[in-house]
Amino acid sequence: MLHHYYCLQCGKPLHFLGICSDCQAIQKKQHTSALTQAQVKSKIQYLSQHITEMAQQGKQVYKDFWNFISFRGICPPEVQEAALANAVYFPPELYYKASCDICESLVLSLMQTESIDEAEQLLYCIAMAGNKKALETFYKLEQKLPDWLDGILPSTYAQYGGWTFDKTGKKQQLIYDTCYHIVPNSTSKNSIVGNIRKDLCAYCGCQLVDILTLDGREQKLSFLNTNGIITATCCPECVCYETMFSHFTLDGKSDVLFDCDEYDNIENTTDIEVLQQLQCHKFILDNNSVPVFYGANSKNISTVGGFANWGENWYYTTCPQCGKIMKYLAQIQLKTLISFFEETLYIEICTNCQIVSMHCQ
């Protein structure tokens, strides 16, 4: 389809007259971030007064809530209390880092409800609270699963809130509490995204790509607790269909972990257009960190750290070496690299084994 228009802000080709989705997101961020204290107070009152409409995703209150939590990084206690008082349990992010008292009330409602649907929604909310009471409740439930859980482990629901626990009840964080926006920068000498390599995919013969490279020695990336370079390497075609793993060394090297059973009947399906588009773009991390939900409700934002915007259900990969659940590291909107790709690429990491996983939704 031909593009007949251009974004009024950045000049990107469009099929309609107006501004592109990326520029719309920037406008929302700028507007929400620039609210005065009086305007913030007014917005909190609005959200609290219209809390019963929150479950309707088309309503303005739902959009305002997501703008607030995405761009200011908080869910005010007043809004959480209003949601609890009105038994509003969607979206679960309403209860992110809720107080112990609010979490206690959520747990009490969970134990008293006779609705399986409501029970499931409450599990998501408690997962988002993510405090000691949440861990204690989920651990006890996992020791003796109620019939209504239908075999789904509470530790799986906990993953929605960015954490889980092992058989001893020890908590494991599955997300980083720091988040950076991945932004285009045509003047940068180096790109952290989409660097083409000379070696080929053992499955299809396409050239491999260092899809993400992060230097943990940089001050802004100190939250990764890695004194070296993390490189995630994959085949840009195969990763759209299968989970791929690569092993990195702290000096910047990386090797894809191919499954030997998949080596038969290799067909070279290298798409020159894909490689050409990858070479055209350069990306860096923005200078300043952003709230953890910055990219959690948008299909147009690539981030390192924070929460992901899962295209379907959340999915944490198991490390093929140690068997532990891997930690979410980054999401890359592939259409920002290759115009005809629609998927989001999710990257997860096991720092102990120095292995990253990559899969698309």
C-alpha positions in Angstrom: 0.0 0.0 0.0 1.4 3.4 -0.9 1.8 6.1 1.7 0.0 9.3 0.8 0.7 11.3 3.9 3.5 12.1 6.4 3.4 12.5 10.1 2.9 16.1 11.0 5.5 15.8 13.8 8.3 13.6 12.6 7.6 13.2 8.8 7.2 9.4 8.9 5.2 8.1 5.9 1.5 7.4 6.9 -1.7 6.1 5.3 -3.7 9.0 6.9 -3.4 12.7 7.7 -2.2 13.3 11.3 0.6 12.2 13.6 2.0 8.7 13.9 1.5 6.5 17.0 5.1 7.1 18.2 4.5 10.8 18.2 1.1 10.4 19.9 2.8 8.4 22.7 5.4 11.2 23.1 2.6 13.8 23.3 0.9 11.7 26.0 4.1 11.4 28.0 4.9 15.1 27.8 1.4 16.1 28.8 1.2 13.7 31.7 4.8 14.4 32.9 4.2 18.1 32.9 1.1 18.1 35.2 1.4 20.5 38.1 0.8 19.3 41.7 -2.7 20.8 41.5 -3.4 19.0 38.3 -2.1 15.7 39.7 -4.4 16.0 42.7 -7.3 16.7 40.4 -6.4 13.7 38.2 -6.3 11.4 41.3 -9.7 12.7 42.3 -11.0 12.0 38.9 -9.6 8.5 38.8 -11.1 7.7 42.3 -14.5 9.1 41.4 -14.7 7.2 38.2 -13.1 4.0 39.5 -16.2 1.8 38.7 -15.7 2.6 35.0 -12.1 1.4 35.0 -12.9 -2.1 33.7 -14.2 -0.6 30.5 -11.1 -0.3 28.4 -12.6 2.3 26.0 -13.4 4.7 28.8 -11.3 7.8 29.4 -10.6 6.9 33.0 -8.9 3.7 31.8 -6.7 5.6 29.4 -5.9 8.2 32.0 -4.9 5.6 34.5 -2.5 4.0 32.1 -1.0 7.4 31.1 -0.6 8.1 34.8 1.1 4.9 35.8 3.2 4.7 32.5 4.5 8.2 32.5 4.5 9.2 36.2 5.3 5.7 37.6 2.8 5.6 40.4 -0.6 4.3 41.3 -1.8 6.6 44.1 -3.0 5.0 47.4 -6.2 7.0 47.1 -7.0 5.3 43.8 -6.1 1.8 45.2 -8.4 2.4 48.2 -11.3 3.5 45.9 -10.8 0.4 43.7 -10.8 -1.8 46.8 -13.9 -0.2 48.2 -15.8 -0.7 45.0 -14.4 -4.3 44.3 -12.7 -3.1 41.1 -10.0 -5.6 40.3 -9.2 -4.7 36.7 -6.7 -3.8 35.6 -4.6 -5.6 38.3 -1.9 -2.9 37.9 -4.2 -0.8 40.1 -2.7 -2.6 43.0 1.0 -2.3 42.1 3.0 -2.2 45.3 -0.2 -1.8 47.3 0.1 -1.4 51.1 0.0 -4.4 53.4 -3.5 -3.4 54.6 -4.8 -3.4 51.1 -3.2 -6.7 50.3 -4.7 -8.2 53.4 -8.1 -7.1 52.2 -7.5 -8.6 48.7 -6.5 -11.9 50.3 -9.6 -11.9 52.5 -11.8 -11.3 49.4 -10.0 -14.1 47.6 -10.7 -16.5 50.4 -14.4 -15.5 50.6 -15.3 -15.3 46.9 -17.4 -18.0 45.3 -16.7 -16.7 41.8 -13.8 -18.5 40.0 -13.5 -15.5 37.6 -13.2 -13.1 40.5 -10.8 -15.3 42.3 -8.5 -15.4 39.3 -8.7 -11.6 39.0 -7.8 -11.2 42.7 -4.8 -13.5 42.2 -3.5 -11.1 39.6 -4.1 -8.1 41.9 -2.3 -9.8 44.8 0.6 -10.6 42.4 0.8 -6.9 41.5 1.0 -6.0 45.2 4.0 -8.4 45.4 4.7 -7.9 49.1 5.4 -10.4 51.9 1.7 -11.1 52.4 1.3 -11.9 48.7 4.2 -14.3 48.8 2.9 -15.9 52.0 -0.6 -16.4 50.5 0.6 -17.8 47.2 3.1 -20.1 48.9 0.4 -21.5 51.2 -2.0 -22.0 48.3 0.6 -23.8 46.3 1.2 -26.3 49.1 -2.4 -27.4 49.0 -4.1 -26.3 45.7 -7.8 -25.5 46.0 -10.0 -27.1 43.5 -10.9 -23.8 41.9 -7.3 -23.2 40.8 -7.8 -26.0 38.3 -4.2 -27.1 38.5 -2.7 -23.7 37.7 0.0 -23.0 40.3 -0.1 -19.7 42.2 3.6 -19.2 41.4 2.5 -18.9 37.8 0.0 -16.1 38.7 2.8 -14.4 40.6 4.7 -14.1 37.3 2.1 -11.6 36.2 3.4 -9.3 38.9 7.0 -9.8 37.9 8.1 -12.4 40.5 7.7 -16.0 41.5 9.0 -18.4 44.2 10.7 -21.7 44.6 9.7 -24.9 46.5 11.0 -23.4 49.7 9.1 -20.2 49.4 12.1 -18.1 48.4 11.0 -15.2 46.2 12.6 -14.6 42.8 12.3 -11.3 41.0 11.5 -11.7 37.3 11.8 -8.1 36.2 14.2 -5.2 36.8 12.9 -2.2 38.8 14.7 0.2 36.4 13.5 0.9 32.9 15.0 2.7 29.9 13.4 3.6 26.6 15.2 2.4 23.4 15.1 5.3 21.0 16.3 5.8 17.4 19.4 7.9 16.9 20.7 8.3 13.4 23.9 10.2 14.5 25.1 7.4 16.9 28.2 5.6 15.8 27.0 2.3 17.3 23.5 0.8 17.6 22.5 -1.4 20.5 19.9 -3.1 18.3 20.1 -5.1 15.1 23.8 -5.5 14.2 24.3 -8.0 11.4 26.9 -10.7 11.7 28.8 -12.7 9.1 28.0 -16.2 10.6 24.8 -18.0 9.5 21.8 -19.6 11.1 22.2 -23.3 11.3 18.5 -23.8 10.7 17.8 -21.7 7.7 21.0 -20.2 6.5 20.1 -16.5 7.2 22.8 -14.2 8.5 22.6 -14.0 12.3 22.0 -10.7 14.1 23.1 -9.3 17.5 19.6 -8.2 18.2 20.5 -6.4 21.4 23.9 -5.4 23.0 24.1 -3.8 26.4 27.2 -2.8 28.2 26.6 -3.5 31.9 29.6 -1.4 32.8 27.7 1.8 31.8 26.5 3.7 34.8 22.9 3.7 33.6 23.0 -0.1 33.2 24.4 -0.8 36.7 21.0 -2.2 37.7 21.8 -5.2 35.5 24.6 -6.2 38.0 26.8 -7.4 35.2 30.4 -6.2 34.9 30.6 -6.7 31.1 28.7 -6.9 27.9 25.4 -8.7 27.3 24.8 -9.7 23.7 21.7 -11.4 22.5 22.1 -13.2 19.1 19.4 -14.8 17.0 18.2 -15.4 13.4 15.8 -12.6 12.5 13.6 -15.1 10.7 13.6 -18.2 12.9 13.1 -16.2 16.1 9.6 -15.2 14.9 8.6 -18.9 15.0 10.7 -20.5 17.8 12.4 -19.5 21.0 16.1 -19.1 20.5 18.9 -19.1 23.0 22.4 -17.6 22.9 25.3 -17.7 25.3 27.3 -14.5 25.9 30.7 -13.8 27.4 31.4 -10.5 29.2 33.8 -9.4 26.5 31.0 -9.0 24.0 31.1 -12.3 22.2 27.9 -14.4 21.7 27.0 -17.8 20.2 23.6 -19.1 19.3 22.7 -22.4 21.1 21.3 -24.4 18.2 19.5 -27.7 18.8 21.4 -30.3 16.9 18.2 -32.2 16.1 17.0 -29.3 14.0 20.0 -29.3 11.6 18.5 -31.5 8.9 17.1 -30.1 5.7 18.6 -26.6 6.2 17.2 -24.2 3.6 18.7 -20.8 3.0 15.8 -18.3 3.2 17.8 -15.2 3.7 15.6 -12.1 2.9 17.8 -9.3 1.6 15.2 -6.7 2.3 15.2 -7.7 6.0 19.0 -7.3 6.2 18.9 -4.0 4.4 16.3 -2.6 6.7 18.2 -3.8 9.8 21.3 -1.9 8.5 19.4 1.3 8.1 18.5 1.8 11.7 20.5 2.9 14.8 19.2 2.8 18.4 20.5 3.8 21.7 19.1 4.0 25.3 17.5 7.3 26.2 19.5 9.4 28.6 17.1 9.1 31.6 15.3 6.2 33.0 11.5 5.9 32.7 8.8 4.4 35.0 8.6 0.5 35.0 5.3 0.5 33.2 6.5 2.8 30.4 6.3 0.2 27.7 3.7 -2.1 29.4 0.6 -0.8 27.6 1.9 0.1 24.1 2.8 -1.9 21.0 5.1 0.9 19.8 7.6 1.2 22.6 10.9 -0.8 23.0 12.4 -0.9 26.4 15.1 -2.4 28.6 13.9 -3.4 32.1 10.6 -2.7 33.7 7.4 -4.6 32.7 6.7 -6.0 29.2 3.7 -5.4 27.0 2.9 -9.1 26.4 1.2 -9.7 23.1 -0.6 -12.7 24.5 0.0 -14.2 28.0 3.2 -13.4 29.9 5.9 -16.0 29.2 9.1 -16.5 31.1 11.5 -18.9 29.6 13.3 -21.6 31.5 17.1 -21.5 31.3 18.3 -24.6 29.3 21.4 -24.9 31.5 20.3 -24.5 35.1 16.5 -25.0 34.8 15.6 -21.7 36.6 13.1 -19.2 35.3 14.8 -16.5 33.3 14.4 -12.8 34.1 12.8 -10.4 31.6 15.3 -8.1 30.1 13.9 -6.2 27.1 11.2 -5.9 24.5 11.9 -4.8 20.9 9.1 -3.8 18.5 10.3 -5.5 15.4 8.3 -3.1 13.1 10.7 -0.4 14.2 13.5 -2.5 12.6 11.6 -4.2 9.7 8.5 -2.4 8.4 6.5 -5.5 7.5 7.1 -7.3 10.9 4.3 -7.0 13.5 5.7 -9.1 16.3 7.3 -7.9 19.6 10.5 -9.7 20.5 11.0 -10.5 24.2 14.4 -11.0 25.6 15.1 -12.8 28.9 18.3 -13.5 30.8 19.9 -15.9 33.2 22.9 -14.0 34.5 24.4 -17.0 36.3 24.6 -19.0 33.1 25.1 -16.0 30.8 22.3 -17.2 28.6 19.6 -15.1 26.9 16.4 -16.3 25.4 14.5 -14.6 22.6 10.9 -15.2 21.5 8.1 -13.4 19.7 4.4 -12.8 20.3 
